[in-house]
Amino acid sequence: MSEQKGDLALIGLAVMGQNLILNMNDHGFTVVAFNRTVSKVEEFLSNEAKGTKVIGAKSMEDMVAHLKKPRRVMLLVKAGQAVDDFINKLVPLLEKGDIIIDGGNSEYTDTNRRCKELHAKGLLYVGSGVSGGEDGARYGPSLMPGGSEAAWPHIKNIFQSIAAKSDNEPCCDWVGPEGAGHFVKMVHNGIEYGDMQLICESYHVMKDVLGMNQEEMAQVFDDWNKSELDSFLIEITRDILKFKDANGKYLLEQIRDTAGQKGTGKWTAIASLEYGVPVTLIGEAVFSRCLSALQSERVHASTQLKGPDAPKFSGDRKAFIDNIKQALYASKIVSYAQGFMLMRETAKELGWKLNFGGVALMWRGGCIIRSRFLGNIKHAFDKHPDLSNLLLDDFFKTEIQRCQAAWRNVVSTAVLHGIPTPAFSTALAFYDGYRSARLPANLLQAQRDYFGAHTYELLDKPGTFIHTNWTGHGGNVSSTTYSA
């Protein structure tokens, strides 16, 4: 009897790796498990994987020997050098047409490079976003594969079988070439940063303007989760607000208010600057985490810097809670609009063909930002695949106009009470900027031309760059034209 062969090997037995292996096993696939610390393989087989078809490998050579051809090897290791180190060890063990899949949170530029390098060696490379945390990995994640398209027929059945399902459709499809999969996952994480910050600001306003207790706020989030705000993050916020420790005290108020980050939100903000796309809400969400990290400075500053003498809230509390809901919804629409703007511009710059409706479907289930209105985003792009901005879709245009009075009320009330709402505020500023036919950049261009001879265009002569001798004693030689 011939030895059993694996459908796919997975390197990296941390929580995500273990859970993905068990998910694949549940769906009838035989997985070969390997870890740099080989003792973890034995531990996994003796515990979590006991009674499964999982094959344990004692070395990378042993792992490769246990695989069907073409060999499929998935890495779930720390992004950066560790991925390159494993690739370098794998390459001599593989043959032309074999497939390496990076399921970690790698930077998309690294995936671009690795695709090209491995293509030259005859190997297929896939960079796949995996979202949903440990629970998603175990029972159905959102998967965003991109890279060497010739690999897709060989991994499609595995990926779509283990992915979350939304309306019976797998939350996984081919994204595009090179690092497109990891880029889409990066934008997903950036939107996640924005969503989390918006929810935190809603909580802050309810707590410090309305003086609500945690039980009251938990009820509000429970109500919101039955509305257009239905989403995973709203659901877990409700659960967090209700959670009590062993002593019967609310745990949330005991947690230090300094946020960590792993870098994907920062990468999204950097990419937005690189491609000139105003992804302001995600940028503010990243900066808000940076500000939270200055906790000792903030505690000292709170004793030195005075805010407004805000009157106690005297309006209709129920109506204002509904205003917060609408402000959160409108700001969330802006956040997704900005994320899709960034994906569109990057795809244009790098020559990628991305299916934006397909991306929205991939995010419908399994992932951290899964929410009801992703179906509306998919519908918007199905109707108009070349839609330049989600805000111009009939559904979102109507929704944001319905919410804007409440949104403005929340931002202005927060300002008057000295409560920071950077994500609400920047989303509103973007909306007002985007709908402005005329912005003060004419003055900015005049200033640049005055001090640096950077030139400007006239409204009736676009494309013709002019320099003016503003002082009468400057020269007439212009500098380079500006990049809009």
N, C-alpha and C positions, 0 to 999 in steps of 0.2 A: 504493500500500500504506500503510495507516494506521500511525502511529507506535506502538511497543509501549508498553503501559501497565502500571504496577506494581501488584501486589496490596497492597503495604504499603510505607510509607517508614520508614526507621529513622535517627534523628538521634543521633550519638555514636559515633565510630569508635575507641573504646578497645578493649581486648582482648575484653571481653564483647560489645560491639556488633558487631565484625567477625565473631566466631564465630557469633553468632545469625544474622547475614545469610547466612553460608555454609551454616549448618544449613537455613535456609529455602530457599535455592537448591537444596540437595541434594534437598529434598522437592517440587521443581517449582514453587515460588512465585517470582515476579519481585519483587525488592526494589529500591527506590530508596534509595540511600545518600547521606546528607548529614552534613557536619560543619561546625562553626563556623569552624574553620581549613580553608578549602576545599582547600588543597593536599593535605590528608590523604585527600581523596576520590580524587584522581588517583593518589596513592601506593598506595592500597588497590586500585584498579582495575588498576594496572600490576603489582602483586605478588600478594597473597593472593587477590584476586578475578579474576585473569586467566583468561580462558576461560569465565567464568560468564555468567549472564544479568543480573547486577547492573547497574542503571542508575545512573550518577553524576549528582548534581545540583549545579549551580553556585551556586544560591541557593535560599532557601525557596520563592520563587515558582515557580522551575523544578521543584523537588521536587513541589509540589502539582499542577502542571500535568501531571506524568507519572503521576498516580494514577487508578485506576478509582474509580467512586463506589459506595457511600459511601467517602469517602477514609479510610484508616486510617494514622495516623502514630504511630510508637512512639518514645518518648524513652528513651535510655539515657545520661543525664547525671547529674552530681553532684546529690544530694538537696538540697532547700532552694531558695534564690533562683534558681538556674540553671533549675530546672523552671518556676517562675513566669515567668521571662523568656522562655523559649521558648514557653510557652502564650500569653503576651501577643502575641508576634509571629505565632503561628499563627492565632489567632482571626479576624483580619480576612481571612485567605486561605481560610477554610473556609466551608462552607454547613451549614444545618440537617441533622442526621442524620449528619454526619461524626464520626469517632471519634479521640480522642487517648488513647494508652496510655502510662502511665508505668511503665517496667520497672526503675526504679532502687529503691534502698532508702529510699524516702520514709517519713517519719513518718506514721502512719495518720491523725492529726488533720489534717495538711495535705491528705491525699487526701479526707477528709470534706468539707473546705472547697471544694476544687477541683471535686468532683462537683456540689455545690450551685451554685457560681458558673457552671459551664459548662452545667448543665441549664437555668438561666435564659436562656442564650443559644442554646438549641436544639441544643447539642452533647453528644455522649455521651463520658463519661470513664471510663477503666478504670485502676485501680491494680493492677499485677500483681507479686507476688513472683516473683523468678527465682533459683533456687538450683542450685548445682552447680559454681560456679567456671567458669573458662575451658573446661575439658574438657567439663563438662556443657552449657554454652552451645553448643559445637560439635557434640556428638554426642547430646544429649538431656538437657535440664534438667528440674527439677521446676518447674512453673508454677502460680501461685496467683492467678488473676484475680478481681477484685471491682470493684464500682462500678455503672455504669449497665447494668442487665441487658439492655436492648434492644440493646446492643452485642455480646452474646455470640454470637448466630447468625452475625454477620459476621466474627468472629475465631476461632470454635470450631475450624474445620477446620485453620487455620494452627497454632494453639496445640497442639491435640492431635496433629497430625502431627509436629511437631518435638520434642514432649516425650519424656522417657524412658518406657519401657514396663516394667510389672511384671505378670507373668502375662498378657501381651498387652493389659493395660489401660493407657491413657495416664496418666502421673502429672500430670494436669491436669484440673481440672473447675471449674465456676463456684463461687466461695466464698460470696459474699453481697454486700449493698449497700455503698455508700459506700467506706470504707477497709478493708473486711473482708479483702480480699486482702493488703494491706500489713500489716494487723494479724497475720494468720496467719503471714506471712513473718517478722515481728518476733519472734513467739513461737518460731518455728522457730530463729531465730538465738539467742534466749535459751537454748533447750534445747541448741543447739550449744555455747554457752559452758559450760553445765553438763557436757555430755559430755566436752569437752576437759579441763576442770578435774579431773573424776573420773579420767580416764586419766592425767593428770599426777600425781595423788596416788598412783595405783597404782604408777607408775614410781618415785616418790620413796620409797615404802615398800620396794619391792623393792631399790632401790639402797642406801638408808641403813639399813634394818633387817636385810635379808638379805645385803647386800654383793654383790649380783649384778652381773656385767659386762654390757655391752651386747649381746653375742652371745647370752647366756643369756636376757636380757629379750626380745630379738627373737624367740627361739624360743617363749617363753611367749605373746607376743601372736599369733604365728602359730597356736599351738594354740587360743587363745581364739577366733580368727577362724573356726575350724571348729566352734564351739559356739553356744550361744544368744546369745553376744556378737558374732556375725558382723555386721560393720558397716564402713563406709568408713573411719571414724576409727581403728578398731583396726588395719585393714589398713595405713593410711599410717603409723601409729606403728611398726609392725614394720619398714617400709621405712626410716623415719628412723633408727631405732636401728642398722640395719645399714650405713647410708651412710658411706663414707669419702671424704675429700678427695683431692686429687691426690698428697698426700704419704703416703697410706695411713693417715691418722689419722681416728678417728671425728669427724665434724663436729659432732654434737650437743653434746659437752662443750666445744666452742669458742664456742658461741652464748651471747651475753649474756642473763642470766635476767631480762629485763624485758619484759613483754608489752604489746603495743599493743591498741587497740580502736577500732572505728569508730562505736560508739554504740547499735547495736540491742540489745545485752544490757542496757545502761543504761536504754534506753527500756522494755524489758520489766519491769525492776525498778521503774521509776517507775510504770508502768501497774498493777503489782501493788499498790503502795501506794495509788494513786488509787482502785482498785476494792476494796480491803480483802481481797485474796487472798494467803495466805501462800506466795508463790513464793520460798521461802527459799534453795533450792539455787542458782537463777540469780543471786539477789542476792549470795550468797557467792562465786560464780564471778566476778562483776564486781569485788567488793571484793578478791579474790585478785589480779586483774590490777593493781588500784590499788596494793596492797601490793608487788607485784613491781616497780612503777615507782620505789619508794623504795630503789633498789639501793644507792646510796652510804651512805644511812642504815643500811641493814641490815648492810652490810659493817662499818661502825663498831660497830653494836650487837652484832655477833657477837663482838667483842673485849671487850665490857663486861658482857654479860648471860649468865649461866650457865644451862644447861639441866640436865636430870637426868643423874645418873651411870648411864646405862642399861647394863645387862649385855649382853654379846654374845648374840645370839639363839642359843638352845640347843635350840629345839623341832624339830619335823619340818618341814623346809623345804618339801618337796613339798606337805604338807597345808596349810601357811600360804599358799603360792602359790594353792592352790585356795580358801582363805578370802578372799584378795584378790579373786579372780575373782567370788565370790559377793557380796562387799561392793560391788563395782563394778556388778554386775547389779541388786542390790536398790536401790542409790542411783539408778541410771538409771531404774528403774521409778517411783521417787518423783519424779524430775525431770519425766518425761512426765506423770505424774498431776497435778503442780502446773501444768504448761503448759496442759493441757486444762481444769483448774479455772479458770484465768485466761480462757481463750477462752469458756468457758461463762458466766462472770459478766459479761464485757464484752458478749457477745451479748445477754444478758438486759437489761443496763442500756441498751444502744443500740437494742434492738428488732431485732437481726439474727437471721435463722434460719441457723445454720451446721450443715452436715452433718459431724459429727466423724469418722464412719467414712470419709467422702470425703477429709477432711483427712489422715487416716492413710495412705490410699492414695496421695495426692499425694506423700507423703514416703517412699514405699516405694522409689523409684528416682530417680536423677538428682541428688538433693540431698545436702548434706553430712552430715545426720544419718540418711541411709538405713541401715536395719538390719533384721535378721530379725524382731524382735518387733513391728514396726509392723503386721505382718499380724495379730498377736494383738490389737492395739489396735483395728484395724478390725473384727475379729470380735466384740470386746466391745461396741462401739457398734452393730453390726448386730443383735446379740441384744437389747440394751437401749439404744435411742436416747436415753433420758432418764437414763442412768447418771450419778449425781452425782459419782462418783470412781472412777477406774480401780482403786484399791486394793480396791474392793468387788466387782470382777469375780472370778468363781471362779478363773480361770486366774492372774491376778496375785496374788490373795489367797494361793493355794497356793504360788506361787513365792517371794513375799517371806517367808512363814513358813518355807519350806525354807532360806532364806538367812540368817535373822536371827541365829543363833548365831555363824556365821562373821563376819558384818558387825560384831557387837559385839566379837568377838575382835580384828578388825583395828583398829577405832577405839581400843580400850583399849590394845592393844600400841603403836600409834603414839603415843598420849598418854604412855605410860611411857618411850618412847624420845625424846620431845621432837620428834617429826615432825608438822608441821601437816597436818591432814586436814580443812579446813573444810567441803568439800562432802560427804564421807562423814559427818562428824559432824552437820551440819545436816540431812541427809536422814534420819538415824536419829532425831534429836530431833523432826523433823516426824512421822515414823511413830509415835513414842511419844506425841506430843501428840495426834495425830489419833485414836489408839485409846484415849485416856483419857476415861472417862465424866465424870471430875471433874478440873478444873484449878484452880490457885490464884488464878484471876481473881476469886474471891469476896473474897479479902483485898485485891486491887487495887481492886475497886469500893468496899470499905469505906474504904480510904485516900483515894480520890478524894472520897468523900462527906464524910470527916472534914475534909480541908483545903479543899475547894471546893464542898461542898454539891451534888455532881453527881448524887446519888440512886443507888439500887440497887433490884433486884427481889428478892423472896423466892422460894425454890424452889416453894413451894406457892401463890404468887400472881404468876405471870409476867404481864407487861403492866401491873402496878401499880407505879408508881415512888415510892419512899419516901425521905425524908431523916430522919436521926437527929441529934439534938443530942448529939454524942458527949462533949463536955466538961462539959455542964451550964451553961456560960455563953455558948454560941453561940446564934445565932438559929434560928428554925424555917423561915426562907425558903430554898427550894432554888434551885439554879442550873438550867441546862438539863439535860435527861436525856441519858444517854450514847448514843453511836452504836455499836452492836455490829457 
